[in-house]
Amino acid sequence: MRPGGGIKALGSVGAGLAVLFVGSLAFNAASTQERWPGPLDLVRRYPWLILLLLAPVAVIGLWPSSRHGRSADQIVVDSFRLPARHPNFTGRSSALRRLRSALTSGGTASIHALHGMGGVGKTQTSIEYAYRYQDRYRFVAFIDAERAEILMSQFVAMAGELGLSGVQPDQAVGAVYRLLAQRGRWLLIFDNAEDPEDLLRFMPSGRATRTGHVIVTTRRAGWRAFGSSIDVDLFERAESIDLLVSRVPSLSEAHADRIAELLGDLPLALEQSAAYLERTATPPEEYVDLLTLRMDQMLGHGTVADRPGVVVGTLWELNLRQLQRVRPAAVRLLELCALLAPEPIPTDLFSRHPTLLDEPLRSACPDPVEWNTVVGDLVGLSLARRNGSRLVFHRLVQAAVRSGLTSDRRDATYRTLCDLLLAALPADVESGPSRWPGWQVNLPHVITVVGAARESAGVGELLNLAARYLRTIGDPDSALPLAERARAVTEALYGPNHAAVGSALMTLARIQRDQGQPTIALPLAQRALAIFETEPRRDNPELGGVLKVLGWVLNDLGRPAEARPFAERALAIDETTLGRSHPYVGGDLNILARVNRELGHHREAIEQADRGLRIYEAAYGKDHPYVGVVLTILARLHDDLGEPARGVPLAARAVHIHESAQGRNHPDVGCALTVLACLHCSLGQMTTARGLAQRALTILEARRGPDHRETVDARQALALADS
């Protein structure tokens, strides 16, 4: 029951009793009875005393209903152009509380901004505030502030609404605030304002500053100098699901969650999505597929009841037109970012390679002041957020910008992005973790670009590099489709015998070998060798690389005698072309040590592994993963020679290196643990060996698969520990 409800009920009873009293007097006048039945006789005996007691209660009961008795959706104070309350308003309780606190904490009216990107619900939050706190105001006005030139005409109209018609434009603002001050508490909402300077002459002064509140909704930053600024962010996922399920009751929470994820929890997009589902009755699975595959086109479908004509696809058009006039370099930066992944984008992807950009962005990059201005324009319009040295864009901002690009413009932008990514990313990804940070940041962007761009030399090269990186970090499953597409793209562009095809084939061979498929890897490596053998440069480092791969694969197939000539030839080429201390020579010695171990030449293998270890430590330092690989080989060789005590510290060091550099679940950790388990078995320490072997098996089954040679070795080590 609302406050005062009990008094109203009592008043209604009193009104009824008053009617009964009057009727009783009439009954008494017409009756000859000297005594009335029951308590009614009190009315006969003391009529005017009873009337005095009932009159106040009756008045309360008959008084017109106050605003508390009206619908919560009906504004009862005087208002000017205030839109209807949204019937499905969701969330924003915290923002409303903070707004109320900000408005009531000061003694005078100042600007209190609701700031956020387009579509987050700033306008609806301000309207909800007006209705939620309507009993605190005598007058509420909603003013369209998107165009400064129409503000004055709205104040003239507001003056007429307040009872002052025919006011001159230059007197309208002062007149409105004088009338508002006379009324008492008031609230003005300036919706979608662009520039604080445009509003300053429309702000209250004098007595009016003590009687009212001003709310501004805006996409632009820079309002804190004029008052408080409250950031209105995207919905929390639970709020997104609530909105969708309330609008489309047949929608499951799982489907709502997926739709919210695809739309990035942007409230306007969720409203638009719900409207589309209601209107078309599209099955949720089909709608998710449409959003996944054709997001750019879907942004224009669906309507929002309270914002006719406004859809996500057109939400940022005005900002982009304004930006194109004043800062075309910012628009070009936005176009480039729109074709990247919805993940943080490092700004130095552009600023470090200005010669790869077109004008006017090329000229802006070298100048720190101009570059910060370009980036600041995107941030200031809430088209992007700046997170340190990275820019963050909402996925729907990107989709809306993409949908506005012509086919030729899009193709040109993808070509530029390929060039930028190739310039930014290290090509020697196998050199170790020091080369990985750039890849970790930019891999999502590489995957996005190669997934959407037309086939080109840049796309083929990026595909091959990304496959090599994923293989190096121990993810051959993700690397394989990229390497296969790299081969297809390069073959389509250059024919079957080009060096770029050979590079892709060599990457594929390495991945297949990592996946425990040496029989598939062998013909790939052989074909790559045939391509490089026909190259004019017989000392091509890639020739040494493919010879090394052939040595690996043949050794895995149990054919070490055939593997040895390839490994020896790789060593000779790399020593001649690169020098005896080059890291590639360390790799050649690594494979030779493995081959000689299989051939039973353990002392020769130890000498080669020791030399490879010294090369790697000198080139990369003592904690590089390649050092861990050689230590694992050396530990295994000492176990073969009956020297497990010498092998244990080597294998333990290898485990530590791989865990520190690559993570606890990298396949190299599993291989080192297998060798360490075997060494403890040789020392009779079965309990320790069993724990090590079990962990190795868990890692390798997950990362290599149950039938991979390395997994089989771990399983055998576990069986040995259990025997």
Secondary structure, DSSP 8 states (H G I E B T S, - for coil): --TTHHHHHHHHHHHHHHHHHHHHHHHHHH---SS-STTHHHHHHSHHHHHHHHHHHHHHHHS---GGGS-TTS--SEEES-----TT----HHHHHHHHHHHHHSSS--EEEEE--TTS-HHHHHHHHHHHTGGG-SEEEEEE-SSGGGHHHHHHHHHHHTT-TT--HHHHHHHHHHHHHHH--EEEEEEEE--HHHHGGGS--GGGGGTEEEEEEES-S--GGGEEEEE-----HHHHHHHHHHH-TTS-HHHHHHHHHHTTT-HHHHHHHHHHHHHH---HHHHHHHHHH-HHHHTT----TTSTT--GGGTTHHHHHHHHHH-HHHHHHHHHHHTS-SS-EETHHHHT-GGGS-TTHHHHTT-HHHHHHHHHHHHHTTS-EEETTEEE--HHHHHHHHHTS-HHHHHHHHHHHHHHHHHHS-S-GGG-GGGSHHHHHHHHHHHHHHHHS---HHHHHHHHHHHHHHHHTT-HHHHHHHHHHHHHHHHHHH-TT-HHHHHHHHHHHHHHHHTT-HHHHHHHHHHHHHHHHTSS-TT-HHHHHHHHHHHHHHHHTT-HHHHHHHHHHHHHHHHHHH-TTSHHHHHHHHHHHHHHHHTT-HHHHHHHHHHHHHHHHHHH-TT-HHHHHHHHHHHHHHHHTT-HHHHHHHHHHHHHHHHHHH-TT-HHHHHHHHHHHHHHHHTT-HHHHHHHHHHHHHHHHHHT-TTSHHHHHHHHHHHHHH-
